[in-house]
Amino acid sequence: MSLDQGTGFVKRQTAPPDAFLGGRLVVAQPKNGFRAGFDSVLLGASVGRNATSLLELGAGAGVPSLVALAHNDKLKATLIEFDASVHPLTTSNLKDNAFADRGRVVTADLTQPADRTAAGLASDSFTAVIANPPFFDSASGTSPSPERSAARHMPSDLLDSWVRAAATHATPNGEVIFIHVPQSLPALLNAFAPRFGAVTILPLAT
């Protein structure tokens, strides 16, 4: 999906930009760290068409939110990301895809309520909350670069904190959508069951 374009096409790119949705989106992604693919596109496309406000937890370069914004011109999105070095890249992706007026990026630790409050994230304020948490337990190993390791690994007990953050900021009757590996299903169900009703599981195979 990589496009061979010059630096004038996507500003502040750190790797050749990637095309999504048949070229409707052009996204710069970090050379190191998580690089979005099928799962990120599917996550963004799963946001309901009636959603008006979206919160993406652990946004990275912002592909899921960009996909959701491309599918719904009434949607506004807030993207929260812990790694401050990614902030300019994600902001540029919003601008370069003509979503600067409908999206914003905040840098905060989503697992810390005080950080989220300081970033201006109000409780019960997003009709959709989405997340693609790091898939691998920190205890299972690391990746070659620190950036990629942080994007792919986290302590397993933090998954509940991600779900708690989603529950805090979703509106009543809002939707919360997580995409994760099958091994994490028991932990996800344990985190979702006390906080949400009408839990739906959609198995995916690629």
C-alpha positions as CSV (number, residue, x, y, z in Angstrom):
1,M,0.0,0.0,0.0
2,S,3.0,2.3,0.1
3,L,2.9,5.3,-2.2
4,D,6.1,6.6,-3.8
5,Q,5.5,10.3,-3.2
6,G,7.9,13.1,-2.4
7,T,8.1,14.9,1.0
8,G,5.9,17.7,-0.4
9,F,2.9,15.4,-0.7
10,V,2.8,14.4,3.0
11,K,4.6,16.8,5.3
12,R,6.9,15.7,8.1
13,Q,6.7,12.1,6.9
14,T,9.1,9.7,8.6
15,A,8.6,6.8,6.2
16,P,7.0,6.6,2.7
17,P,3.3,7.4,3.1
18,D,0.7,4.6,2.9
19,A,-2.6,4.7,1.1
20,F,-5.8,3.4,2.7
21,L,-9.4,3.1,1.4
22,G,-8.2,2.8,-2.2
23,G,-6.2,6.0,-2.0
24,R,-8.9,8.1,-0.3
25,L,-6.5,8.4,2.7
26,V,-2.7,9.0,2.6
27,V,-1.1,8.4,5.9
28,A,2.5,9.0,7.1
29,Q,3.5,6.4,9.8
30,P,6.6,6.1,12.0
31,K,9.5,4.1,10.7
32,N,9.6,2.5,14.1
33,G,6.7,1.6,16.2
34,F,3.2,0.3,15.3
35,R,2.3,0.5,11.6
36,A,-1.4,0.2,10.8
37,G,-2.9,-2.4,8.6
38,F,-6.1,-4.4,8.1
39,D,-7.0,-4.3,11.8
40,S,-6.8,-0.5,12.1
41,V,-8.9,0.0,9.0
42,L,-11.5,-2.5,10.2
43,L,-11.6,-0.8,13.6
44,G,-12.3,2.6,12.1
45,A,-14.9,1.2,9.7
46,S,-16.8,-0.4,12.5
47,V,-17.8,2.9,14.1
48,G,-21.5,3.4,13.7
49,R,-22.7,5.9,11.1
50,N,-24.9,7.6,13.8
51,A,-21.8,8.5,15.9
52,T,-21.1,12.2,16.2
53,S,-18.1,12.2,18.6
54,L,-15.2,9.7,18.6
55,L,-12.4,9.0,21.1
56,E,-9.6,6.8,19.9
57,L,-7.4,5.4,22.7
58,G,-3.7,4.9,21.9
59,A,-4.1,6.5,18.5
60,G,-0.6,6.3,17.1
61,A,-0.7,7.7,13.5
62,G,-4.5,7.8,13.7
63,V,-5.5,5.4,11.0
64,P,-8.7,4.1,12.6
65,S,-10.0,7.7,13.3
66,L,-9.1,8.8,9.8
67,V,-11.1,5.9,8.4
68,A,-14.1,6.7,10.6
69,L,-13.9,10.4,9.6
70,A,-13.8,9.4,5.9
71,H,-16.9,7.4,6.3
72,N,-18.9,9.9,8.3
73,D,-18.8,13.6,7.5
74,K,-20.7,14.5,10.7
75,L,-18.1,12.9,13.0
76,K,-15.6,14.7,15.1
77,A,-12.7,12.8,16.7
78,T,-10.3,13.2,19.6
79,L,-7.2,11.0,19.4
80,I,-5.2,10.3,22.6
81,E,-1.6,9.1,22.4
82,F,1.0,8.7,25.1
83,D,4.1,9.1,22.9
84,A,4.5,12.9,22.4
85,S,6.9,12.3,19.5
86,V,4.0,11.0,17.4
87,H,1.8,14.0,18.1
88,P,3.1,16.2,15.1
89,L,2.8,13.2,12.7
90,T,-0.8,12.5,13.7
91,T,-1.8,16.1,13.6
92,S,-0.2,16.3,10.1
93,N,-2.2,13.3,9.0
94,L,-5.4,14.9,10.0
95,K,-4.5,18.1,8.2
96,D,-3.2,16.4,5.0
97,N,-6.5,14.4,4.8
98,A,-8.6,17.5,5.2
99,F,-9.8,16.6,8.7
100,A,-8.0,19.3,10.7
101,D,-11.3,21.0,11.6
102,R,-12.9,17.7,12.7
103,G,-10.0,16.0,14.7
104,R,-7.6,16.9,17.4
105,V,-4.7,15.0,19.0
106,V,-3.9,15.1,22.8
107,T,-0.8,13.7,24.5
108,A,-1.6,11.9,27.7
109,D,-1.4,8.6,29.5
110,L,-4.8,7.1,28.9
111,T,-4.5,4.8,31.9
112,Q,-4.3,7.8,34.3
113,P,-7.5,9.6,35.0
114,A,-5.7,12.8,36.1
115,D,-3.9,12.9,32.7
116,R,-7.1,12.5,30.8
117,T,-8.7,15.3,32.8
118,A,-5.8,17.6,32.2
119,A,-6.1,16.9,28.5
120,G,-9.7,18.1,28.6
121,L,-11.4,14.7,28.1
122,A,-14.8,14.9,29.8
123,S,-16.7,12.0,31.2
124,D,-19.7,10.6,29.3
125,S,-18.9,12.7,26.2
126,F,-18.1,10.5,23.3
127,T,-20.8,8.5,21.4
128,A,-18.0,6.1,20.2
129,V,-14.8,5.0,21.8
130,I,-12.4,2.8,19.9
131,A,-9.1,1.1,20.8
132,N,-6.4,-1.2,19.4
133,P,-4.4,-1.9,22.5
134,P,-0.9,-3.4,22.3
135,F,-1.4,-7.1,21.6
136,F,1.5,-8.6,23.5
137,D,2.2,-8.9,27.2
138,S,5.4,-7.2,28.3
139,A,6.5,-10.5,29.9
140,S,6.4,-12.3,26.6
141,G,9.3,-10.4,25.0
142,T,10.2,-7.1,23.4
143,S,10.6,-5.8,19.9
144,P,14.0,-4.6,18.4
145,S,13.3,-0.9,18.8
146,P,11.9,0.8,22.0
147,E,9.2,2.5,19.9
148,R,8.0,-0.7,18.4
149,S,8.2,-2.5,21.8
150,A,6.0,0.2,23.4
151,A,3.5,0.0,20.6
152,R,3.2,-3.8,20.7
153,H,3.8,-4.7,24.3
154,M,2.2,-3.7,27.6
155,P,1.6,-5.4,31.0
156,S,-1.5,-7.6,30.8
157,D,-3.2,-5.9,33.8
158,L,-3.3,-2.6,32.0
159,L,-6.0,-3.9,29.6
160,D,-8.6,-3.3,32.3
161,S,-7.4,0.3,32.6
162,W,-8.0,0.8,28.9
163,V,-11.6,-0.5,29.2
164,R,-12.1,1.6,32.3
165,A,-11.0,4.7,30.4
166,A,-13.4,3.8,27.6
167,A,-16.3,3.3,30.0
168,T,-15.5,6.7,31.7
169,H,-15.7,8.7,28.5
170,A,-18.4,6.9,26.5
171,T,-21.9,8.5,26.6
172,P,-24.8,6.4,28.0
173,N,-25.9,4.1,25.1
174,G,-22.6,4.9,23.3
175,E,-20.5,2.2,21.6
176,V,-17.1,1.0,22.7
177,I,-15.2,-1.1,20.2
178,F,-11.9,-2.9,20.9
179,I,-9.9,-5.1,18.5
180,H,-7.5,-7.6,20.1
181,V,-6.1,-11.1,19.8
182,P,-8.2,-14.2,20.8
183,Q,-5.9,-15.0,23.8
184,S,-7.1,-11.8,25.4
185,L,-10.8,-12.5,25.1
186,P,-11.2,-13.7,28.8
187,A,-9.5,-10.6,30.1
188,L,-11.6,-8.4,27.8
189,L,-14.8,-10.0,28.9
190,N,-13.9,-9.7,32.5
191,A,-13.3,-6.0,32.0
192,F,-16.3,-5.3,29.8
193,A,-19.0,-7.4,31.7
194,P,-19.3,-5.2,34.8
195,R,-19.3,-2.0,32.8
196,F,-21.3,-2.6,29.6
197,G,-24.4,-4.3,28.4
198,A,-25.1,-5.9,25.0
199,V,-21.5,-7.1,24.5
200,T,-20.9,-8.5,21.0
201,I,-18.0,-10.6,19.9
202,L,-17.0,-10.6,16.2
203,P,-14.3,-13.2,15.3
204,L,-11.9,-12.1,12.6
205,A,-9.6,-14.2,10.4
206,T,-7.2,-12.9,7.8
